[in-house]
Amino acid sequence: MIPWLDPGKPPRFPDTSSALNDPNGLLAAGGRLDVEWLLVAYRQGIFPWFAENEPIMWWSPAPRTVLLPQNFHASNSLRKLERQKRYRITQDQDFSSVIKSCALSRVNQTGTWIIDAMINAYVALYEAGLAHSVECWDGENRLVGGLYGVSLGKVFFGESMFSLVSNASKLCLKFLVDSEVYALIDCQLPTDHLASLGAKEMTRIEFESLLNRLV
C-alpha cells in the first residue's frame, strides 16, 4: 500500500525511503499536478509518472540514473556533426513544441505518459521559469530534436527527449552539458542509450545528498 495525498492540503510527501521496491520507486498517489506540488516534489528528487485515466503517481526510484557533466561521452561522430553546423541549437525558444513532440508515440510503444495534464503542468513550470527546453533546428528551420526538464539550482531534472534525425537529441544534451550551468543531470531511470552517453547509477542516499547540496 502507498499513501494517498490529499489535494486539498499543502504538498507533503512521505519519506522517500518508504518507496516500494516493486514497482521500483513508487512512493505515493494523489495530490495535485501544479507548480506548487511539482516544486516541492523535485526538491526531494520525486517526480510524477502516470498514464491516462490513472491517478497522479509519484516516484523516487533507487538506484537513480544520473549524468555528471564531466562524464558525458560525446562520440567522434557527434563531435563531427557539431563541427559541421548543419543544425542550430537554441534554448527556451519553443518549449510547447518540444514537449508535444516528446509526447508522440514511438515505434514499438503504445500510448504515452506525457498526457495533456502533464503537458499543461510543465508548460506552467516553464512559464514560472522552472522548466527549460533545448531545441535542434535544421537548415529549413524545422524542429528536428529537443529535450525538456526541470531546473533547480545546479540540477537539471531531465524529463524526455526526441529526435527526428540522427543525433539531434544528443546535440541538445551536449549543449546542456557545455553550458556549464549544471553539476548534475537527473536521468531518472536507466537505458542503454543513456549509459552510452556516460550516465551511471547511484544510490538514493548519494543522489539526495547531492540534491541537498546543489538545489
C-alpha positions as CSV (number, residue, x, y, z in Angstrom):
1,M,0.0,0.0,0.0
2,I,1.1,3.6,-0.7
3,P,-0.3,6.7,0.9
4,W,-2.9,8.9,-0.8
5,L,-2.0,12.6,-0.8
6,D,-4.9,15.0,-0.2
7,P,-5.0,17.6,-3.0
8,G,-6.8,20.0,-0.6
9,K,-3.8,20.2,1.7
10,P,-0.3,21.7,1.2
11,P,2.1,19.3,-0.5
12,R,3.8,16.9,1.9
13,F,5.4,13.7,0.6
14,P,6.3,10.6,2.7
15,D,10.0,9.9,3.3
16,T,11.5,8.5,0.1
17,S,12.9,5.6,2.0
18,S,9.3,4.2,2.1
19,A,9.1,3.9,-1.7
20,L,8.3,0.5,-3.0
21,N,10.9,-1.9,-4.4
22,D,8.3,-3.3,-6.8
23,P,7.4,-1.3,-8.8
24,N,10.7,0.4,-8.2
25,G,10.3,3.8,-6.6
26,L,6.5,4.1,-6.3
27,L,6.0,6.5,-3.3
28,A,2.5,7.9,-3.2
29,A,-0.6,8.7,-5.3
30,G,-2.9,11.7,-5.4
31,G,-2.2,15.3,-4.8
32,R,-2.2,17.9,-7.5
33,L,-0.2,18.4,-10.6
34,D,0.6,22.1,-10.4
35,V,3.7,24.3,-9.9
36,E,3.5,24.2,-6.1
37,W,3.4,20.5,-5.8
38,L,5.9,19.9,-8.5
39,L,8.4,22.2,-6.9
40,V,8.2,20.5,-3.6
41,A,8.5,17.1,-5.2
42,Y,11.5,17.8,-7.4
43,R,13.4,19.4,-4.5
44,Q,13.2,16.0,-2.9
45,G,14.0,14.1,-6.1
46,I,10.4,13.0,-6.5
47,F,8.7,13.1,-9.9
48,P,5.2,12.3,-11.3
49,W,4.7,9.5,-13.8
50,F,1.3,8.0,-14.7
51,A,-0.9,7.3,-17.7
52,E,-4.3,8.5,-18.9
53,N,-7.2,7.5,-16.6
54,E,-4.8,6.8,-13.7
55,P,-4.3,8.8,-10.5
56,I,-1.2,11.0,-10.2
57,M,1.6,8.7,-9.1
58,W,4.8,10.0,-7.5
59,W,8.2,8.2,-7.8
60,S,11.6,8.0,-6.2
61,P,13.4,5.1,-7.9
62,A,16.6,3.6,-6.5
63,P,19.2,3.3,-7.8
64,R,19.0,6.6,-9.6
65,T,20.4,7.2,-13.1
66,V,22.3,10.4,-13.4
67,L,24.7,12.1,-15.7
68,L,27.6,14.1,-14.3
69,P,28.6,16.6,-17.0
70,Q,32.2,15.7,-16.7
71,N,31.3,12.1,-17.5
72,F,29.4,13.0,-20.7
73,H,30.7,10.9,-23.6
74,A,30.5,12.6,-27.0
75,S,31.4,10.2,-29.8
76,N,33.6,11.2,-32.7
77,S,30.6,11.2,-35.0
78,L,28.7,13.6,-32.6
79,R,31.6,16.0,-32.4
80,K,32.0,15.9,-36.2
81,L,28.2,16.6,-36.6
82,E,28.6,19.6,-34.3
83,R,31.5,21.0,-36.2
84,Q,29.6,20.7,-39.5
85,K,27.0,23.2,-38.1
86,R,24.2,21.5,-40.0
87,Y,21.8,22.1,-37.1
88,R,21.1,25.2,-34.9
89,I,20.7,24.6,-31.2
90,T,18.6,27.0,-29.1
91,Q,17.2,27.1,-25.6
92,D,13.6,28.0,-24.5
93,Q,12.6,29.0,-28.0
94,D,9.7,26.6,-28.4
95,F,9.0,24.7,-25.1
96,S,5.5,23.7,-26.1
97,S,6.5,22.1,-29.4
98,V,9.3,20.2,-27.7
99,I,7.1,18.7,-25.0
100,K,4.4,17.9,-27.6
101,S,6.9,16.2,-29.8
102,C,8.2,14.2,-26.9
103,A,4.6,13.1,-26.3
104,L,4.2,11.5,-29.7
105,S,4.1,7.7,-29.6
106,R,7.3,6.0,-30.6
107,V,8.0,2.8,-32.6
108,N,7.2,-0.3,-30.5
109,Q,5.4,1.9,-27.9
110,T,1.7,2.2,-27.3
111,G,0.5,5.4,-25.8
112,T,2.5,7.9,-23.8
113,W,2.9,9.1,-20.2
114,I,3.1,12.7,-21.4
115,I,-0.6,13.2,-21.4
116,D,-2.4,16.6,-21.7
117,A,-2.4,17.0,-17.9
118,M,1.4,16.6,-17.8
119,I,1.9,19.0,-20.8
120,N,-0.2,21.7,-19.1
121,A,1.7,21.2,-15.8
122,Y,5.2,21.5,-17.3
123,V,4.2,24.4,-19.6
124,A,3.1,26.2,-16.3
125,L,6.5,25.3,-14.8
126,Y,8.2,26.7,-17.9
127,E,6.2,29.9,-17.6
128,A,7.3,30.2,-14.0
129,G,10.9,29.9,-15.1
130,L,11.4,26.5,-13.5
131,A,11.4,24.3,-16.7
132,H,13.5,24.6,-19.8
133,S,13.8,23.2,-23.3
134,V,16.6,22.8,-25.7
135,E,15.8,22.7,-29.4
136,C,17.5,21.4,-32.5
137,W,16.6,23.1,-35.9
138,D,17.6,22.0,-39.4
139,G,18.6,24.3,-42.2
140,E,15.0,24.9,-43.1
141,N,14.2,26.0,-39.6
142,R,12.3,22.8,-38.8
143,L,12.3,21.4,-35.2
144,V,14.1,18.0,-35.6
145,G,15.0,17.3,-32.0
146,G,14.9,18.5,-28.4
147,L,14.7,17.8,-24.7
148,Y,13.0,19.4,-21.7
149,G,13.2,19.2,-18.0
150,V,13.0,21.0,-14.6
151,S,15.8,23.3,-13.5
152,L,16.5,23.9,-9.8
153,G,19.8,25.3,-8.6
154,K,22.6,23.4,-10.3
155,V,20.4,20.4,-11.1
156,F,18.6,19.7,-14.3
157,F,15.9,17.0,-14.0
158,G,15.6,15.6,-17.5
159,E,12.1,14.5,-18.4
160,S,12.2,13.5,-22.1
161,M,13.9,14.0,-25.4
162,F,13.1,13.3,-29.1
163,S,14.9,13.1,-32.4
164,L,13.6,13.2,-35.9
165,V,17.1,12.9,-37.4
166,S,20.1,11.0,-36.1
167,N,21.8,12.5,-33.1
168,A,19.6,15.6,-32.8
169,S,18.7,15.0,-29.1
170,K,22.4,14.2,-28.4
171,L,23.3,17.6,-29.7
172,C,20.8,19.1,-27.4
173,L,22.2,17.2,-24.4
174,K,25.7,18.3,-25.3
175,F,24.6,21.9,-25.5
176,L,23.2,21.5,-21.9
177,V,26.4,19.9,-20.7
178,D,28.6,22.5,-22.4
179,S,26.6,25.4,-20.8
180,E,28.4,24.6,-17.5
181,V,25.2,25.7,-15.7
182,Y,24.5,22.2,-14.1
183,A,26.6,20.0,-11.9
184,L,24.1,17.1,-12.1
185,I,21.6,15.9,-14.7
186,D,19.0,13.6,-13.4
187,C,18.0,10.9,-15.9
188,Q,15.6,9.0,-13.5
189,L,15.8,5.5,-15.0
190,P,18.5,3.6,-16.8
191,T,18.6,2.9,-20.6
192,D,21.3,1.6,-22.8
193,H,21.2,4.9,-24.7
194,L,21.8,6.9,-21.5
195,A,24.6,4.6,-20.5
196,S,26.3,5.1,-23.8
197,L,26.4,8.8,-23.1
198,G,28.1,8.4,-19.7
199,A,25.1,8.1,-17.3
200,K,25.6,6.0,-14.3
201,E,23.6,4.7,-11.3
202,M,23.9,6.0,-7.7
203,T,22.1,5.1,-4.5
204,R,19.2,7.1,-3.3
205,I,21.3,8.4,-0.4
206,E,24.0,9.6,-2.7
207,F,21.5,11.2,-5.0
208,E,19.6,13.0,-2.3
209,S,22.9,14.2,-0.7
210,L,23.8,15.8,-4.0
211,L,20.3,17.4,-4.3
212,N,20.6,18.9,-0.8
213,R,23.9,20.5,-1.8
214,L,23.1,21.5,-5.4
215,V,19.4,22.5,-5.2
